[in-house]
Amino acid sequence: MNRIWAGTDCGKTHYHTLVLDSEGEPLLSRRVANDEPELLKLIGDVLDLAGGRQVTWALDMAGDGPRARRS
C-alpha cells in the first residue's frame, strides 16, 4: 500500500506523533509543544516523509475536544 500512517496524542501542553510506513516500521516519533508554529512544522515534516504517498492521520483527544472561546 502506498501510504503512511500518523497518529497523534493531543495533550493540553504537548502533542506526541508517531508515523509508520506501510510495513509498520517507525519513520518518526516526536513530542512537540501545543504551539501553532511547532505543529505546522510537524505537519510539514510528516508530509516531507510521505514523499508523495498518502498520509492517513488519526488524533487521540481526551475530553470534549477543542472549544470556541466565548466573549
Backbone as JSON Lines, residues from 0, in Angstrom:
{"i":0,"aa":"M","n":[0.85,-1.17,0.0],"ca":[0.0,0.0,0.0],"c":[0.89,1.24,0.0]}
{"i":1,"aa":"N","n":[0.53,2.22,-0.77],"ca":[1.37,3.4,-0.96],"c":[0.91,4.54,-0.05]}
{"i":2,"aa":"R","n":[1.08,4.36,1.25],"ca":[0.68,5.39,2.2],"c":[1.49,5.24,3.48]}
{"i":3,"aa":"I","n":[1.42,6.26,4.32],"ca":[1.97,6.18,5.66],"c":[0.87,6.55,6.64]}
{"i":4,"aa":"W","n":[1.05,6.16,7.89],"ca":[0.08,6.44,8.94],"c":[0.74,7.31,10.01]}
{"i":5,"aa":"A","n":[-0.01,8.32,10.45],"ca":[0.46,9.21,11.51],"c":[-0.6,9.22,12.61]}
{"i":6,"aa":"G","n":[-0.19,8.97,13.82],"ca":[-1.1,9.03,14.97],"c":[-0.6,10.06,15.95]}
{"i":7,"aa":"T","n":[-1.5,10.91,16.41],"ca":[-1.12,11.98,17.33],"c":[-1.95,11.92,18.59]}
{"i":8,"aa":"D","n":[-1.27,11.92,19.73],"ca":[-1.9,12.03,21.04],"c":[-1.88,13.51,21.39]}
{"i":9,"aa":"C","n":[-3.05,14.12,21.46],"ca":[-3.17,15.56,21.68],"c":[-3.35,15.85,23.16]}
{"i":10,"aa":"G","n":[-2.4,16.56,23.74],"ca":[-2.48,16.94,25.14],"c":[-2.65,18.44,25.29]}
{"i":11,"aa":"K","n":[-2.86,18.87,26.51],"ca":[-3.04,20.3,26.76],"c":[-1.77,21.1,26.48]}
{"i":12,"aa":"T","n":[-0.62,20.54,26.86],"ca":[0.63,21.29,26.69],"c":[1.52,20.74,25.6]}
{"i":13,"aa":"H","n":[1.4,19.43,25.31],"ca":[2.25,18.8,24.3],"c":[1.47,17.78,23.48]}
{"i":14,"aa":"Y","n":[1.93,17.56,22.27],"ca":[1.4,16.52,21.39],"c":[2.52,15.53,21.15]}
{"i":15,"aa":"H","n":[2.17,14.25,20.95],"ca":[3.16,13.26,20.56],"c":[2.65,12.56,19.31]}
{"i":16,"aa":"T","n":[3.5,12.51,18.28],"ca":[3.13,11.9,17.0],"c":[4.06,10.76,16.68]}
{"i":17,"aa":"L","n":[3.48,9.67,16.2],"ca":[4.22,8.51,15.7],"c":[3.79,8.28,14.27]}
{"i":18,"aa":"V","n":[4.77,8.14,13.37],"ca":[4.49,7.9,11.95],"c":[5.07,6.54,11.58]}
{"i":19,"aa":"L","n":[4.24,5.72,10.91],"ca":[4.64,4.38,10.48],"c":[4.52,4.26,8.97]}
{"i":20,"aa":"D","n":[5.42,3.45,8.38],"ca":[5.31,3.16,6.96],"c":[4.34,2.0,6.75]}
{"i":21,"aa":"S","n":[4.18,1.58,5.5],"ca":[3.2,0.53,5.19],"c":[3.58,-0.83,5.75]}
{"i":22,"aa":"E","n":[4.84,-0.99,6.18],"ca":[5.3,-2.24,6.8],"c":[5.21,-2.18,8.32]}
{"i":23,"aa":"G","n":[4.77,-1.04,8.85],"ca":[4.66,-0.87,10.3],"c":[5.95,-0.41,10.96]}
{"i":24,"aa":"E","n":[6.92,-0.02,10.14],"ca":[8.19,0.47,10.68],"c":[8.08,1.95,11.02]}
{"i":25,"aa":"P","n":[8.6,2.36,12.18],"ca":[8.52,3.77,12.56],"c":[9.4,4.65,11.66]}
{"i":26,"aa":"L","n":[8.82,5.75,11.22],"ca":[9.54,6.75,10.44],"c":[9.87,7.99,11.26]}
{"i":27,"aa":"L","n":[9.02,8.26,12.27],"ca":[9.2,9.46,13.08],"c":[8.45,9.27,14.39]}
{"i":28,"aa":"S","n":[9.04,9.73,15.46],"ca":[8.38,9.79,16.76],"c":[8.81,11.12,17.37]}
{"i":29,"aa":"R","n":[7.84,12.0,17.6],"ca":[8.22,13.33,18.06],"c":[7.18,13.9,19.02]}
{"i":30,"aa":"R","n":[7.67,14.56,20.06],"ca":[6.84,15.29,21.0],"c":[7.05,16.77,20.73]}
{"i":31,"aa":"V","n":[5.96,17.5,20.56],"ca":[6.07,18.94,20.32],"c":[5.12,19.68,21.26]}
{"i":32,"aa":"A","n":[5.47,20.93,21.5],"ca":[4.6,21.77,22.32],"c":[3.3,22.05,21.58]}
{"i":33,"aa":"N","n":[2.24,22.27,22.33],"ca":[0.95,22.66,21.76],"c":[1.06,24.12,21.36]}
{"i":34,"aa":"D","n":[1.71,24.33,20.21],"ca":[2.05,25.66,19.74],"c":[1.94,25.64,18.21]}
{"i":35,"aa":"E","n":[1.21,26.57,17.64],"ca":[0.93,26.52,16.2],"c":[2.18,26.4,15.33]}
{"i":36,"aa":"P","n":[3.23,27.21,15.51],"ca":[4.41,27.04,14.64],"c":[5.05,25.66,14.75]}
{"i":37,"aa":"E","n":[5.1,25.09,15.96],"ca":[5.68,23.75,16.12],"c":[4.8,22.69,15.47]}
{"i":38,"aa":"L","n":[3.48,22.83,15.6],"ca":[2.57,21.87,14.98],"c":[2.63,21.96,13.45]}
{"i":39,"aa":"L","n":[2.73,23.17,12.92],"ca":[2.84,23.33,11.47],"c":[4.14,22.72,10.95]}
{"i":40,"aa":"K","n":[5.23,22.86,11.71],"ca":[6.5,22.24,11.3],"c":[6.36,20.72,11.32]}
{"i":41,"aa":"L","n":[5.72,20.18,12.35],"ca":[5.5,18.74,12.43],"c":[4.71,18.24,11.22]}
{"i":42,"aa":"I","n":[3.63,18.94,10.88],"ca":[2.82,18.54,9.73],"c":[3.67,18.57,8.45]}
{"i":43,"aa":"G","n":[4.47,19.62,8.29],"ca":[5.34,19.7,7.12],"c":[6.36,18.58,7.07]}
{"i":44,"aa":"D","n":[6.92,18.23,8.22],"ca":[7.91,17.14,8.28],"c":[7.26,15.8,7.93]}
{"i":45,"aa":"V","n":[6.03,15.58,8.39],"ca":[5.33,14.34,8.05],"c":[5.05,14.29,6.55]}
{"i":46,"aa":"L","n":[4.62,15.39,5.98],"ca":[4.36,15.42,4.54],"c":[5.64,15.21,3.75]}
{"i":47,"aa":"D","n":[6.77,15.75,4.22],"ca":[8.06,15.51,3.57],"c":[8.41,14.02,3.62]}
{"i":48,"aa":"L","n":[8.19,13.4,4.79],"ca":[8.45,11.96,4.92],"c":[7.59,11.14,3.97]}
{"i":49,"aa":"A","n":[6.38,11.62,3.74],"ca":[5.45,10.89,2.87],"c":[5.98,10.82,1.45]}
{"i":50,"aa":"G","n":[6.69,11.84,1.01],"ca":[7.26,11.82,-0.32],"c":[6.24,11.56,-1.42]}
{"i":51,"aa":"G","n":[5.07,12.15,-1.31],"ca":[4.03,11.96,-2.31],"c":[3.05,10.85,-1.98]}
{"i":52,"aa":"R","n":[3.37,10.03,-0.97],"ca":[2.43,8.99,-0.56],"c":[1.28,9.63,0.21]}
{"i":53,"aa":"Q","n":[0.15,8.96,0.24],"ca":[-0.99,9.43,1.01],"c":[-0.69,9.27,2.5]}
{"i":54,"aa":"V","n":[-1.14,10.23,3.3],"ca":[-0.98,10.16,4.75],"c":[-2.37,9.98,5.38]}
{"i":55,"aa":"T","n":[-2.52,8.95,6.19],"ca":[-3.73,8.78,6.98],"c":[-3.38,9.2,8.4]}
{"i":56,"aa":"W","n":[-4.11,10.17,8.93],"ca":[-3.77,10.78,10.2],"c":[-4.9,10.55,11.2]}
{"i":57,"aa":"A","n":[-4.56,10.07,12.4],"ca":[-5.54,9.87,13.46],"c":[-5.15,10.73,14.66]}
{"i":58,"aa":"L","n":[-6.15,11.29,15.33],"ca":[-5.92,12.11,16.52],"c":[-6.59,11.48,17.71]}
{"i":59,"aa":"D","n":[-5.87,11.41,18.83],"ca":[-6.42,10.91,20.09],"c":[-6.6,12.12,20.98]}
{"i":60,"aa":"M","n":[-7.86,12.49,21.22],"ca":[-8.15,13.67,22.02],"c":[-9.02,13.27,23.21]}
{"i":61,"aa":"A","n":[-8.55,13.55,24.41],"ca":[-9.33,13.26,25.61],"c":[-10.31,14.41,25.85]}
{"i":62,"aa":"G","n":[-11.36,14.12,26.53],"ca":[-12.31,15.18,26.88],"c":[-13.21,15.56,25.72]}
{"i":63,"aa":"D","n":[-13.65,16.8,25.74],"ca":[-14.62,17.28,24.76],"c":[-13.98,17.78,23.47]}
{"i":64,"aa":"G","n":[-12.68,17.86,23.39],"ca":[-12.03,18.38,22.19],"c":[-11.97,19.89,22.23]}
{"i":65,"aa":"P","n":[-11.6,20.48,21.1],"ca":[-11.45,21.95,21.05],"c":[-12.79,22.66,21.29]}
{"i":66,"aa":"R","n":[-12.69,23.79,21.88],"ca":[-13.88,24.59,22.12],"c":[-13.62,26.01,21.63]}
{"i":67,"aa":"A","n":[-14.64,26.62,21.11],"ca":[-14.53,28.01,20.7],"c":[-14.55,28.89,21.94]}
{"i":68,"aa":"R","n":[-13.75,29.95,21.9],"ca":[-13.77,30.89,23.02],"c":[-14.99,31.79,22.9]}
{"i":69,"aa":"R","n":[-15.57,32.08,24.01],"ca":[-16.72,32.98,24.02],"c":[-16.38,34.23,24.79]}
{"i":70,"aa":"S","n":[-16.8,35.35,24.24],"ca":[-16.52,36.63,24.9],"c":[-17.62,36.99,25.85]}
